[in-house]
Structures are given as C-alpha cells and as structure tokens.
Amino acid sequence: MSAPDPVVGDLSEGEILARILGRLAPSHALLGPGDDAAVLAAPGGRIVASVDTLVHGPDFRLAWSSAADLGWKAAAVNLADIAAMGARPTALLVALAMPDDTPVAFVEGLADGLRAGCDALAPGAAVEGGDLTVSDTLTIAVTALGVLEGSAAVTRSGARPGDVVAVCGELGQAARGLAILFDRFRVDGRPVPVTALTDADAALVSAQLRPHPPIAAGVVAAAHGATAMMDVSDGLSLDASRLARASGVTVALRSDALGADPDAALTGGEDHALLATFPAAAGPAPGFRVIGTVVARGDHSLLVDGGPFDGRGGWDPYRDWDAVSG
Amino acid sequence: MSAPDPVVGDLSEGEILARILGRLAPSHALLGPGDDAAVLAAPGGRIVASVDTLVHGPDFRLAWSSAADLGWKAAAVNLADIAAMGARPTALLVALAMPDDTPVAFVEGLADGLRAGCDALAPGAAVEGGDLTVSDTLTIAVTALGVLEGSAAVTRSGARPGDVVAVCGELGQAARGLAILFDRFRVDGRPVPVTALTDADAALVSAQLRPHPPIAAGVVAAAHGATAMMDVSDGLSLDASRLARASGVTVALRSDALGADPDAALTGGEDHALLATFPAAAGPAPGFRVIGTVVARGDHSLLVDGGPFDGRGGWDPYRDWDAVSG
C-alpha cells in the first residue's frame, strides 16, 4: 500500500508555506513574502485596498469547486473590487484558515488557482503575503491592493443626471450557473460532483466557479472619465440602486439592453461585471455597453423600463445560499 | 418578557455594517469604508501590508475573551507586524466571518475593541474597510497597512556580526497568562469564565487577552538605524532563530537579560515584542534593552549563554492550543 496523501496537519506551518510559495508567481513587490509584512510600491502616493472572504458552506462547495477554481475565484472577486475604483491591482494577501485534515494537494491547487487568476485577469498582480492558520471551517480571506495611475479613484457617488449607465462584463451568468448546480447536482440536499453538461450550461457553471471579471476595464473607465463605478457582486438591481443612492440620483435601466435574460441580469450576483456612469458627451468607455441613463432622483433609486423594479433584491450572504457544506 | 437579544442572522448585511461603522473611529483615509475599496495615502510611494487571522478554537475561546478583548487583540497583533517593518500603521481592513447566531452585541463589542486597540497602540490608525460573511466558525482576518516615514523597511535579514540584539516589550507574559487559563479555567477540558485572580496573575492573563505590543517603537528603531527587526509572535527562541537564519548569522542571547523567567521568555509566544538588531556603535534605540549580540554564523542559529538552546521551539498553529472551542 502507498502512504496516504499528506494533509496539512502532517506538516509544519513552514513546510506548508514552502509548498505554496513554490507555486506562486515571482514577487513584483519591493519586498514580497517572507517577512513580517510586504512592502509595495504606491506610485503617486495612494493605494487602493479591499478585502473579501470565501467561506466553505455559504460561499462554495468542495463537491463543485476544485481547489484551483477556488483560488481563481478568490483572486477574481477581489481584483474586481480594485478595478471598480479605477485602479490597477498589484498585490494580494491571502489569509487561509484550514482544517488539519485538508490535503496538502488542495493547498497547492489553491495556490495554482490564485496564480492563474492573477495571470489571466490582472497580469502584474501577485500574491505578496498571507497567513496560515487552523480552522474547523475552510476560509479564504483575500486582501487586494492596487494603484491609481494618475486618475482619481472612481467612487459610487459621482453619477450625475444625464450620464449614461454602462456595463462591462457578464450579467446573470454566474447566477444561472449556480441555479444549474443547485437544481441538478444535489442528492438529498447535498452537493454532488458536476457531470455531463451541454457546452452552454458548462459556460454558465464556469461563470459561477471561475468568473472572469473585466479587471483591465477599470483603469480604462477611469481614464475615459467615468463619474461613478462599482462591481456588480450582488446583482445589478441591488448594486445599481446602491450606486444611485450613493450619488443621490435615480438609475433608469432598459431591459432590452440586458441580454436574453433580463431578470437573471437584474437579480443574479457574482459575475463581478463593472457598472459605470459616464458623461453623455464622452459616452461609454471602450468595452462598456450602455444599459440606461442617470436621471434626477425620483421616488425610486432604480427604474427599469420606466417603472420601479420589484424583483428580488440581490445577494445577501446572511440570506442566500444555504448552510449545507460539501 | 423582553425580546431576545438580536443575532446577526436577524439583520441584513447593511444593518450589521451600520452598527459597526457607528462605533469605529472617524476615517483618516483618502476614502474610508463604504465603497468597493478604501483609498489610502502612501506618502513616499511605498506601503507596508500584512494579514493575520484569529480563529475561534485555535486562537481564542469565547469563555475567556470578551468581544472587546478580541477586537483589541486582532488590532494589536496586526499592528505589530507593521511596526516590525519600521513602519507606522495607518489602516486596518477587517474580514469578519460569523455564525448566524452571533449576538449583534458581540459585533459591536468587537468594533469597540478594534477602535480601542488602534487608539491606544497606534493613534491615527483606523479600520478603513472590511467584509462581512457567514461562517460556522467565528473568524477575524485583519489586514494592516502602514507607511514608511523616510526610512527603508527593516527586514529580518540585515543583522550583521557585531550588532547588539535588543528587544522592546514583554517576553513570556502572554504565554504565562495562557498557562493560567489552561490550568485553572477549564472544567472537563472546556474553558470556563475567568474568576478571582491576584493582581499579578490578572496582568499575565491580560497580556494574553489584550496584548500591548510597543507599536510606536518600530518607527523609532528604524530611525535609530536598526539593521534587522521582527515581532516576537511565536516565542523568542524560534523568532530569533528565524532572524538569524534570514540574516545568515548566529544570535547569541544572555539568559540573565531575559527577566525573571528566561524559559518563558524564550519559548512563550504572543507578546508581540519587537526584536531588533542595531550596530554596536549606535547601541539600542530608546525603549529597547540589550539581550545579546550577533556573531558570525556557527553551527547553530541561536545560542543562549553560549550553548545551543534545546527548549521548546515556539508556537506553531498546526501544533499548539487544542481544538476545543468554547
């Protein structure tokens, strides 16, 4: 018999760390992993920083996501927050809390996924630090850092009446993929591995498990004069309402600009598209498509086809998914 | 009957966030909480960044730590990593993953503790962003960011033979406090609340639950010309060995400089004292006390009183504490 595959409880923290560091991209930082903290360049004297967490159970199921999928997604969703400020992501810090019986191969796959996500979505960004600890619940908290390249940060609060509302990236695909997983790949409520899918359905499931937010479009939008921007993590209807409230305006969307399934586009979270507003004279930045206009603040922060939108209000981690791990 | 105290599952993410933001210090950032990411000043074009996680079970017990204790400790241990680079901490990002049945009052207490820890240890640093999610395991992942004020970052690898080895802050107190908790405040292996303690024992327990690392001393050490520095999180023997290996030298400590309980000082973690080396001509920075010297690399990375140290090798989250929550 061969020895069982090693688990993290068999190794010291230093040994696990060595496995991870060997798989990451070379550091781009002034000082990368290995000391008490990383030292990062912040040209222009400003840095953009955000943190987001993936928790086993509420946020992912190991029956559906490979370790590399999880690493990719952890990178993607955090890179998107930096892009949504009009910044270029430069570094991730990864705090990984794992049960002792987590296979070492899982940790290596996660590192591969983090690297692949950065390389594909934000070339030049790399994991520059992190933390390992033990937990009963597998948890991946990622801090993303980025730099503003001359532009001001693009907040949620700058939309003005007359601006066009535009989006870059997918809307509703990740939620449709999640619905496929919940509808077809559970037995007695427990997740089971994904098997045969049509190409179309596989693309939707991939949008959920390995999202491709348009990271580079954030800097493009800022340079083009975006007045407001955010990433669509919780569904367009909820996030557009947030942008409208932050800006003191109403966002008026046209459902015929929202693709083949406007309801999925409005209510589905986790695609991490970029939602932005631009002065009408400038029009949308390259790569963005117009989906509506900004109007003066009315009775509702969001209008769809001229009326209030009464669909589901978007994603809330305290309400959605369920508590079944697996 | 009065209504039961609310738990986080009763509230939306936005409602919980509002409770937290109302208790934090005013933002010092260019852009504080509320957008996709914070925007932080990085004068000099460099920023120092680190992340560390506290997990219920391996890292703390709710029978022993109040919410405010946990917030304080989460701030303190992360601020120490920034100080250990010779930097001034400016911002924390807090990723909080909590069970649905966590009392809202706990979250508020945690916010109070984060604020109190920053205010006491690193005035000017504040929570500038974060993330809330659901988890079966209460987890607090904190990213700390800081700025270098003219000095170069002080790494672990710059110690040179002839330097003095010095420390600022307590050694072994937190571990002695932990021993009191484990020895006296468990029933059938489960933690129970801390009751009557002598003043001396209360100080040791407080060192474990609300550590006071000397954050401001980091910048002082850098300005004084520290050649290497790190925070002592895992015990002096282990951390001094790490510094020695990173620098390619041997660190020679004198046990008579390590206080009343040299073994606790050498092996006890979690005080987050600052360990630094300084050129002999400069001597230790104000607030630091000499505990040894740097010598040429020999057979051992660490010597105590001229011989190898064969005590316990320090803290490893994959080996220490036990898995009993409570």
Chai-1 contact restraints between the chains, C-beta under 6 A:
chainA,res_idxA,chainB,res_idxB,connection_type,confidence,min_distance_angstrom,max_distance_angstrom,comment,restraint_id
A,S12,B,D316,contact,1.0,0.0,6.0,A-B,restraint_1
A,E13,B,D316,contact,1.0,0.0,6.0,A-B,restraint_2
A,E13,B,Y318,contact,1.0,0.0,6.0,A-B,restraint_3
A,L31,B,A153,contact,1.0,0.0,6.0,A-B,restraint_4
A,D35,B,T155,contact,1.0,0.0,6.0,A-B,restraint_5
A,D35,B,R156,contact,1.0,0.0,6.0,A-B,restraint_6
A,D36,B,D81,contact,1.0,0.0,6.0,A-B,restraint_7
A,D36,B,A84,contact,1.0,0.0,6.0,A-B,restraint_8
A,D36,B,M85,contact,1.0,0.0,6.0,A-B,restraint_9
A,D36,B,M230,contact,1.0,0.0,6.0,A-B,restraint_10
A,D36,B,D231,contact,1.0,0.0,6.0,A-B,restraint_11
A,A37,B,V48,contact,1.0,0.0,6.0,A-B,restraint_12
A,A37,B,A49,contact,1.0,0.0,6.0,A-B,restraint_13
A,A37,B,S50,contact,1.0,0.0,6.0,A-B,restraint_14
A,A37,B,D81,contact,1.0,0.0,6.0,A-B,restraint_15
A,A37,B,I82,contact,1.0,0.0,6.0,A-B,restraint_16
A,A37,B,M85,contact,1.0,0.0,6.0,A-B,restraint_17
A,A38,B,A49,contact,1.0,0.0,6.0,A-B,restraint_18
A,V39,B,R46,contact,1.0,0.0,6.0,A-B,restraint_19
A,V39,B,V48,contact,1.0,0.0,6.0,A-B,restraint_20
A,V39,B,A153,contact,1.0,0.0,6.0,A-B,restraint_21
A,L40,B,I47,contact,1.0,0.0,6.0,A-B,restraint_22
A,L40,B,A49,contact,1.0,0.0,6.0,A-B,restraint_23
A,A42,B,A42,contact,1.0,0.0,6.0,A-B,restraint_24
A,A42,B,G45,contact,1.0,0.0,6.0,A-B,restraint_25
A,A42,B,I47,contact,1.0,0.0,6.0,A-B,restraint_26
A,P43,B,G45,contact,1.0,0.0,6.0,A-B,restraint_27
A,G45,B,A42,contact,1.0,0.0,6.0,A-B,restraint_28
A,G45,B,P43,contact,1.0,0.0,6.0,A-B,restraint_29
A,G45,B,G45,contact,1.0,0.0,6.0,A-B,restraint_30
A,R46,B,V39,contact,1.0,0.0,6.0,A-B,restraint_31
A,I47,B,L40,contact,1.0,0.0,6.0,A-B,restraint_32
A,I47,B,A42,contact,1.0,0.0,6.0,A-B,restraint_33
A,I47,B,I47,contact,1.0,0.0,6.0,A-B,restraint_34
A,V48,B,A37,contact,1.0,0.0,6.0,A-B,restraint_35
A,V48,B,V39,contact,1.0,0.0,6.0,A-B,restraint_36
A,A49,B,A37,contact,1.0,0.0,6.0,A-B,restraint_37
A,A49,B,A38,contact,1.0,0.0,6.0,A-B,restraint_38
A,A49,B,L40,contact,1.0,0.0,6.0,A-B,restraint_39
A,A49,B,L93,contact,1.0,0.0,6.0,A-B,restraint_40
A,S50,B,A37,contact,1.0,0.0,6.0,A-B,restraint_41
A,V51,B,L93,contact,1.0,0.0,6.0,A-B,restraint_42
A,V51,B,A95,contact,1.0,0.0,6.0,A-B,restraint_43
A,V51,B,D131,contact,1.0,0.0,6.0,A-B,restraint_44
A,V51,B,T143,contact,1.0,0.0,6.0,A-B,restraint_45
A,D52,B,D131,contact,1.0,0.0,6.0,A-B,restraint_46
A,T53,B,A95,contact,1.0,0.0,6.0,A-B,restraint_47
A,T53,B,A97,contact,1.0,0.0,6.0,A-B,restraint_48
A,T53,B,D131,contact,1.0,0.0,6.0,A-B,restraint_49
A,T53,B,T133,contact,1.0,0.0,6.0,A-B,restraint_50
A,V55,B,A97,contact,1.0,0.0,6.0,A-B,restraint_51
A,V55,B,T133,contact,1.0,0.0,6.0,A-B,restraint_52
A,V55,B,S135,contact,1.0,0.0,6.0,A-B,restraint_53
A,P58,B,V134,contact,1.0,0.0,6.0,A-B,restraint_54
A,D81,B,D36,contact,1.0,0.0,6.0,A-B,restraint_55
A,D81,B,A37,contact,1.0,0.0,6.0,A-B,restraint_56
A,I82,B,A37,contact,1.0,0.0,6.0,A-B,restraint_57
A,A84,B,D36,contact,1.0,0.0,6.0,A-B,restraint_58
A,M85,B,D36,contact,1.0,0.0,6.0,A-B,restraint_59
A,M85,B,A37,contact,1.0,0.0,6.0,A-B,restraint_60
A,L93,B,A49,contact,1.0,0.0,6.0,A-B,restraint_61
A,L93,B,V51,contact,1.0,0.0,6.0,A-B,restraint_62
A,L93,B,T143,contact,1.0,0.0,6.0,A-B,restraint_63
A,A95,B,V51,contact,1.0,0.0,6.0,A-B,restraint_64
A,A95,B,T53,contact,1.0,0.0,6.0,A-B,restraint_65
A,A95,B,A141,contact,1.0,0.0,6.0,A-B,restraint_66
A,A97,B,T53,contact,1.0,0.0,6.0,A-B,restraint_67
A,A97,B,V55,contact,1.0,0.0,6.0,A-B,restraint_68
A,A97,B,T139,contact,1.0,0.0,6.0,A-B,restraint_69
A,D131,B,V51,contact,1.0,0.0,6.0,A-B,restraint_70
A,D131,B,D52,contact,1.0,0.0,6.0,A-B,restraint_71
A,D131,B,T53,contact,1.0,0.0,6.0,A-B,restraint_72
A,T133,B,T53,contact,1.0,0.0,6.0,A-B,restraint_73
A,T133,B,V55,contact,1.0,0.0,6.0,A-B,restraint_74
A,T133,B,P317,contact,1.0,0.0,6.0,A-B,restraint_75
A,V134,B,P58,contact,1.0,0.0,6.0,A-B,restraint_76
A,V134,B,P317,contact,1.0,0.0,6.0,A-B,restraint_77
A,S135,B,V55,contact,1.0,0.0,6.0,A-B,restraint_78
A,S135,B,T137,contact,1.0,0.0,6.0,A-B,restraint_79
A,D136,B,T137,contact,1.0,0.0,6.0,A-B,restraint_80
A,T137,B,S135,contact,1.0,0.0,6.0,A-B,restraint_81
A,T137,B,D136,contact,1.0,0.0,6.0,A-B,restraint_82
A,T137,B,T137,contact,1.0,0.0,6.0,A-B,restraint_83
A,T139,B,A97,contact,1.0,0.0,6.0,A-B,restraint_84
A,T139,B,T139,contact,1.0,0.0,6.0,A-B,restraint_85
A,A141,B,A95,contact,1.0,0.0,6.0,A-B,restraint_86
A,A141,B,A141,contact,1.0,0.0,6.0,A-B,restraint_87
A,T143,B,V51,contact,1.0,0.0,6.0,A-B,restraint_88
A,T143,B,L93,contact,1.0,0.0,6.0,A-B,restraint_89
A,T143,B,T143,contact,1.0,0.0,6.0,A-B,restraint_90
A,A153,B,L31,contact,1.0,0.0,6.0,A-B,restraint_91
A,A153,B,V39,contact,1.0,0.0,6.0,A-B,restraint_92
A,T155,B,D35,contact,1.0,0.0,6.0,A-B,restraint_93
A,R156,B,D35,contact,1.0,0.0,6.0,A-B,restraint_94
A,M230,B,D36,contact,1.0,0.0,6.0,A-B,restraint_95
A,D231,B,D36,contact,1.0,0.0,6.0,A-B,restraint_96
A,D316,B,S12,contact,1.0,0.0,6.0,A-B,restraint_97
A,D316,B,E13,contact,1.0,0.0,6.0,A-B,restraint_98
A,P317,B,T133,contact,1.0,0.0,6.0,A-B,restraint_99
A,P317,B,V134,contact,1.0,0.0,6.0,A-B,restraint_100
A,Y318,B,E13,contact,1.0,0.0,6.0,A-B,restraint_101
